[in-house]
Amino acid sequence: MFAILSAGLAPIIGLMSYFYLKDRVTEPLSLIFRAFIFGALLVFPIMFIQYALETEGISNNIFIQSFFFVAFFEEFFKWFIFLFVMYNHSQFDDHYDGIVYAVAISLGFASLENVLYLFTNGIEYAMLRAFFPVSSHALFGVIMGYYFGKAKLTNFHTRWNIFLALFIPFILHGIYNYILKSLASSWSYYLIPFMILLWFIALHRVKIANQPAKN
């Protein structure tokens, strides 16, 4: 049990530390932990919804399953929690703060999901999941937080940026899932370049968000 917990949480801690330490002015750890816990708690309602949809056999279409049964519900709930728990918080006062809190929510979700998966399927999948599902959740969080930061810190296109904070992670997450589901035997040839591109996009957003605000 300890080995599974360690293997499941190690990449979470590493990624959270990386994005936290990128912040020029670090955020309160208590608030980050709060966002993380909210993200972890999302696993239960999302798993219930996804199980109900699968049991009812509403659709066997890979596109619908990838984009709506998985990507939409997961990104919507993370977006919803950020909007109603973190967005109006007084500590959210810098563009990069959006990235820190969104990554915390996303990695909270990924942590419990990852540990449950390893308990069910075995610790031998730990490395593979660290590089793909766990990292992808963090990167979707970066992009979500980037647009939430733009919405909070600028006085124009606020609603549009809030919409993009959901829409872009949803589309990227859907593509990720579709590659896995539709290319079962050769997914790595497509998913590895996709993950490299996703890292490039996310790190570019990190760089922009971390620039000092211009007066």
N, C-alpha and C positions, 0 to 999 in steps of 0.2 A: 504493500500500500504506500509506504513512504517513497519507494522508488518511482511509482507512478505519479505521485503528487509532485515529486522533485522534477521528473522529466516533463510533466505537463505544465508546470509553472515557471520553469527556468527561462524559456524563451519569452514568456510574458514579462517577467521581471527585467530581462535584458532589453526588450524593446521599449518598455515603459521608462526605464532609466535613460535610455538613449534620447528619447524625445523630450523627457523632462529636463535633462541637463543641457539640451540645446537652447532652452529658454534663457534669455538675457536676465530676466528678473523672475526667479522661480516662484511657483505658486504654492499655497499652503498644502502640505501633505495631507492634512485632514480632509480638505475639499477634494483632492484628487482621489483619496481613498473612498470618499462618499460616492463620487462619480463611478468609480470602479465597481463598488457594491451594487449600485443601481444597474450597471451593465450586466453583472453576473445574474441578478434576479430576473432579467429579461429572458433568460434561457427557458424558464419554466412555461410562461404563457406562449412563447413562440413554438416550443416543442409540442405543446398541446394542440395549437392551431395546425401545425404541419402534420401531426399524427392524425388529426381529425380529417384533414383534406385527403391524406393518403388512404385512410380507411374507407372514406366515402367513395374513393375512386373518381373524383370529380374530373380529372383530366390525366391522360397518360402522355400528353404532348410534352416533349423534352423542353421546348422553348418556354412553355407556360410554367412548368415545374421549376426551371432554372431561374427565370426572371421574376415570377410572381409568388410561387409557393415558398421559395427560399430567399432570394435577394430582396424582394420588396418588403416582406414582413420583417426581416432582420434589420434592414437599413431604416425602415420606417419607425420601428420601435426605438432604435438608438437615437434617431433624429428627434422623435417625440420627447424622449427623456431629456435630451440636451435642451430643447426649446423650453420646456416647462420646469426644469430643475436648475439648469446652469445659465441659461441665456441672460436672465435679468439679475444675476448675482453680482454684487458690488466688486468681487474679485476679478470678474471678467471685464478687464479694462485695457486689454492690449490685443492686437491682432493674433499674436502667437498663442495667447491663452486659449483661444478656441481650439487650436490643435491639441494642446495638452489635455484639455477636458474631454474632447471627442475621442482621443486615443485611449484615455482612461476608461471611458464607457465601452468602447469597442473591445479593449483587451479584457475588461471585466467579463464581457460576454464570451470572448474567446477562451478565457481561463476555465470557466466551468464546463463549457462545451468540450474543450480539449481533454480535461481530466475525465469526464464521463465517457468520452470516446475511447481513451486509453484503458479505462477500467473494463470496458466492454470488449474491445478488440485486441488489446495487448500492448505492452510497452514498446514492442519492436517498431511501431508506427510513429514513435515520438519525434524522431528526426525529420521524417517526411512532413509531418504536420507542423513542425516548427517553421520549416521553410515555406510552406504553402498556406494552409488555412489560417494559422496564427498570424503570420506576417501580413497576409492579405487583409485581415480584419484591422490590423494596425494602420495599414496604408489607406484603407477606405476611411478610417477615422481621421487621418491627416487631412484628406481632401474635404470631408464633411466639416471639420473644424476650421479649415481655411476659409470656407465660404461663410460660416457662422461669424468668424472674426471680421470679415469684410462687411457683413450686414450690421454688426454691432458698432464698428468703429468708423463707418462712413455714413454720410447723410443722404446718399443717393442709391437707388436700386436696392433698397433694403429687402423688400419682399422677394425680389428676383434672386438675390443671393441666398436668402433662406430657402427658397425653392431649389436652387442649385445644390445646396448642402444636402438635400435628399436625392435629387435626380441623378447627379453624376456618380455618387457612390452606388446607387441602385443599378445604373447601367453597367458600371465596371464589375460589380459583384455578379450581375446576371451573366455577363460575358465569361467570367471566371467559372461559374457553375456550368454554363453551357458547354464549355470546353471539356470539363470533366465528364459530363453526362453523355455527350454525343461522340466523344473520341476516346472511348474506354481503353483501347489498346495502344493508342499513340498520343495520349494527352500531353505527355511531357514535352514533345516536340513543339507544341503550341503554347503550353502553359509557362514554360521557362522564359521564352521571349516576352510573353505577356507580363510576367512578374518583374522582369528587368525594366520594361517600359513603365510599369506601375511604380516601381521604386524611383525611377527618374522623375516622373511626374510629381510624386509625393515630396521628394527632396527639393525639387524646384519650388514647390509651394512653401516648404519650410523656410527656404532661403528668403523668399519674398516676405513672408509673414514676420520674419525675425528682424527685418530692417527697421531701424529707428523711425518713429513717426516724424513726418516733416511738418514743421510749424507753418 
